[in-house]
Amino acid sequence: MNKDSGAGFFTGLIVGAVIGLAVGLLYAPHKGEETRRVVKEKVTGLRDTAAQAARKAGERIKQKVQSGEQET
């Protein structure tokens, strides 16, 4: 597996989310204030999801480093 595949996946995930958000805004059946509230909620959820994914990736990297240190 390519070392950059994780970064590429994450980039694709973010780009897809942004495109989905843009399309959603274009077809939003809500008034401006309500749309802004919905967008804020979605962005907050996306940020939390990204932070959680980053934490998990950091934990996996730390485990790999620790297991590598034990083998030497």
C-alpha positions as a printed NumPy array, in Angstrom:
array([[  0.   ,   0.   ,   0.   ],
       [  1.249,   3.479,  -0.807],
       [  2.318,   5.584,   2.179],
       [  0.35 ,   8.544,   0.834],
       [ -2.916,   6.625,   0.475],
       [ -4.122,   7.762,   3.909],
       [ -3.457,  11.405,   3.092],
       [ -5.108,  11.002,  -0.312],
       [ -8.163,   9.41 ,   1.228],
       [ -8.472,  12.185,   3.799],
       [ -8.068,  14.847,   1.109],
       [-10.719,  13.165,  -1.014],
       [-13.018,  12.966,   1.97 ],
       [-12.689,  16.693,   2.663],
       [-13.109,  17.642,  -1.019],
       [-16.185,  15.427,  -1.285],
       [-17.673,  16.98 ,   1.835],
       [-17.11 ,  20.5  ,   0.515],
       [-18.683,  19.631,  -2.845],
       [-21.627,  18.   ,  -1.105],
       [-22.084,  21.036,   1.095],
       [-22.005,  23.366,  -1.912],
       [-24.596,  21.296,  -3.803],
       [-26.722,  21.134,  -0.687],
       [-26.653,  24.906,  -0.357],
       [-27.712,  25.344,  -3.96 ],
       [-30.775,  23.172,  -3.412],
       [-31.493,  24.258,   0.174],
       [-35.224,  24.656,   0.797],
       [-34.565,  26.806,   3.891],
       [-34.375,  30.532,   4.499],
       [-30.931,  32.147,   4.834],
       [-30.781,  32.154,   8.64 ],
       [-31.858,  28.55 ,   8.915],
       [-29.431,  27.527,   6.16 ],
       [-26.562,  29.211,   8.024],
       [-27.516,  27.331,  11.19 ],
       [-27.583,  24.016,   9.344],
       [-24.248,  24.752,   7.667],
       [-22.701,  25.645,  11.024],
       [-23.916,  22.364,  12.513],
       [-22.56 ,  20.367,   9.567],
       [-19.178,  22.125,   9.659],
       [-18.923,  21.55 ,  13.402],
       [-19.707,  17.867,  12.899],
       [-17.163,  17.625,  10.093],
       [-14.526,  19.309,  12.245],
       [-15.222,  16.904,  15.103],
       [-15.037,  13.922,  12.748],
       [-11.732,  15.152,  11.297],
       [-10.294,  15.71 ,  14.777],
       [-11.333,  12.22 ,  15.828],
       [ -9.786,  10.697,  12.695],
       [ -6.567,  12.622,  13.332],
       [ -6.452,  11.382,  16.935],
       [ -6.955,   7.775,  15.823],
       [ -4.263,   8.122,  13.162],
       [ -1.897,   9.591,  15.755],
       [ -2.579,   6.702,  18.113],
       [ -1.899,   4.159,  15.351],
       [  1.345,   5.9  ,  14.427],
       [  2.406,   5.962,  18.081],
       [  1.664,   2.231,  18.397],
       [  3.666,   1.469,  15.245],
       [  6.623,   3.497,  16.533],
       [  6.478,   1.791,  19.924],
       [  6.279,  -1.692,  18.37 ],
       [  9.214,  -0.79 ,  16.11 ],
       [ 11.254,   0.31 ,  19.11 ],
       [ 10.521,  -2.978,  20.909],
       [ 11.734,  -5.034,  17.943],
       [ 15.184,  -3.406,  17.922]])
